[in-house]
Amino acid sequence: MKKALALVLVLGLFLVIGCDKDEKTLVEPTTYDSFKIETVMSLAVAEDANPEIVRMVPGSNNQAVFVSSAINRLTVIDYTATSFSFGATYALDPGSATAEMTSIDVSPVIGGENYVGVCVAEVDCGRGWILLVKLSDGTIVKKVENIGYNPDGCAFTKNGEFLIVACEDDREDRSCKPADRFGGSVSVIDLRNGIANATLAQDYLVDWSEDSEPEHCETSDDGTVIVSVQETSQIAIFNTSDLPLDDTKVTIVNLPDDGAGNEAEPDGLYISPDGNYALISNERNGTFQMMSLPDGTMLGTPYIIENDLAAPPYNIDARKSTKRTEPEECSLIEKDGVLYAILALQESHGVVVYDVSDPANPVFDSIAPAGVDYANDIGMEKSIIGSEGLSVHPTNGVAFSANEREGSITMYKAQWTE
């Protein structure tokens, strides 16, 4: 009995010491209450390439892709937490000598593959089309023709069943547009029978005004779609469950001006991970604003970005009363219960971050420069960098901007990037 008792006491002492050791070495996970964006590096693209739109590859932690509109080329970005390089490059035939690739989006994984939806516009004011390209090898799997005029933005639904296309048909860019053709349209590409069998399901006219021209679109998990209608300062909201669309199934939200009479003219859009909010970047008056979904209630007042910039080093186009910072593409990322708005500033060679956990009351977080030669972009006139495209990984804290005027790609990181 004494031996057994001694053995029990020894084992008990061992367990106590072991438990104590485990408790002492237990490390609490780090939480973050700010984004603290930093520029990692920038790389120049091919000369006169016009890299315009960049997208993270869904399902990947180390790849993105961008389109060089001027040379009709897709380029894969391979990245780590500390650097990036240009990988596979696909020179695509847009299908016409008078066509240009304007924008892209990347699908969720469908049958083991990601596909790139490429918007192609005819510069002679003909109807546009979509190229569906296999990302792994650059194969054009399907060309969907006769969508709306001048497609300028697209977004796959999160379930991969549709590709939504904002067809701008902008008279300012295309002087050949007939005087009696109002507005633009939203084209819906049906992918439910497979990428190779994609079809145009509908081209819904957004023609209630001479310049009611869709600019960009985004989607959420529940099928909600938002579309920026730029020149008339509106947001259109619908759900893919209501297809085909008619006017009774589309909610139109009129955006407020900046308080000084300057219209919004929205450009970039993004829907929060939980689907409850949309971020709207307003190109003309240099503001952004949050909106609740799906009802479209505007939250707070338009937030003027210029008030948070030190100029120089961040360029502000002093020649104009509007578009002084020109926010373009944007994103919403949640980390440790904090919701961040990230926006590319075309005239300010920078990417700026705000805490929008209280959507009506944004709080400035940080800003980082874009481009290879941003140090010389201090003329207080049109930026030589031109940061337009933006994409942010949903979890790893890596972001990229596409700087169309300089012809470069810039990588950024959040403080939690490892």
C-alpha positions, 0 to 999 in steps of 0.5 A: 500500500505504501508503494502504491501511495508513493506512486500516486503521489509522484504521478500527481506531482508530475501532473501538477508540474506539467499543467503548470508548465503548460499554463505558463507557456500558453500564449494569447493570440495577438489582436489588432485594433488598427490596419497600419498599412505599409508599402512593401514594394513596387514593380514596373510593368511593360512600357505603355501597358496601362495596368488598370485593374488588379484582383486577388485570386479567390481560394489562394493565399499567394496569387493575384492577377492584373490586366494591362488594358493597352496591350491586352495582356493578363499577368499573374502576380506571385507573392509572399508576405515580403515581396512579389514577382510577375509570373505567367503572362497571357497575351490575349486576342480580344477578337477585334483590331478595334477592341480593348480589354477594360476590366477583369474579375476572378471567379471562385474555384469552379471545377478545380479552376479559377476563371478570369472574366475579361471585359472587352469594349469596341472603341467604335461604339459597337457592343462589347463582349466577355472573354472567360479565360482559364487562369491556369493556362490562359485558354479562352474557354468562352466568348460571350458576345453582344452584351452592352456597350463599353463594358467597364466593370464586372463581378462574379457572384460568390456561388459562381453562377453568374457574372454581372457586367456594368456596361458604361456606354460613356459618351464622354469616352466614346463620342461616336455614341448616338445622341438618341442612345441614353445611359448604359446597361447591366449585362447578366452572364449565366454560368450555371451550365458551365463556363464553356456554355456561358450565355447572355441571360439579360442586358438590363437597360439603365437608360432613364437619363442621358448619362445614367451610365453604370461604372462598376458592380459588386456581389455578396453571398446572399445574391445582392448586387450593387452597381454604381451609376456614375454621372447621375450619382446613383446606386442600383441594387438588386438580387440574383434571385429576382432575375430576370430584372425589370424596373420593379426589382431594382432599387435606385438610391440617389447619393447626396452631394458633399455639402458644398454642391459637388455631386458624388459620381460613384466609382468603386464599390465593395460589400462587407464580408457579412453582406450588411454594408457597402462602401462607395467611393465617390470620384467626383467630390473626393469622398466615400460613404457607407450604405446599409444593405439591402435597403440602401440607407445612406449612413452618415454624411460623405467623408471628405478624404482630402482633410486627412492627407498631408500634401505633399507628400500626397498629391492633391490636384489643385487645378480642380475644385473636384476630383482632387484626390479621386478615390477609385476602387475600394475594399472592406476587410474585417479583422478582430472585430474591426471593419476597415475601408481601403481606397485607392486614390488616383490623384494622390498616389496612395492607398488610404485606410479608415476604421468604419466599424461605426459606418456613420463615423469613419476614423482615419487609420493610415495611408501608404504611397503607390508607385515606383516614383511617388517621391517625384509626384508632388506637382499638385497637378495630375498624378503621374502614378494614377492609382486606380485598381485595388484588391485586398486579400480577405484575411492575410493583410496583403493588398495590391494597387494597379497604377495605370499612368506610371505603369506599375503594381504596388504591394502593401501589407497590414500590420498582421501580415506574416 
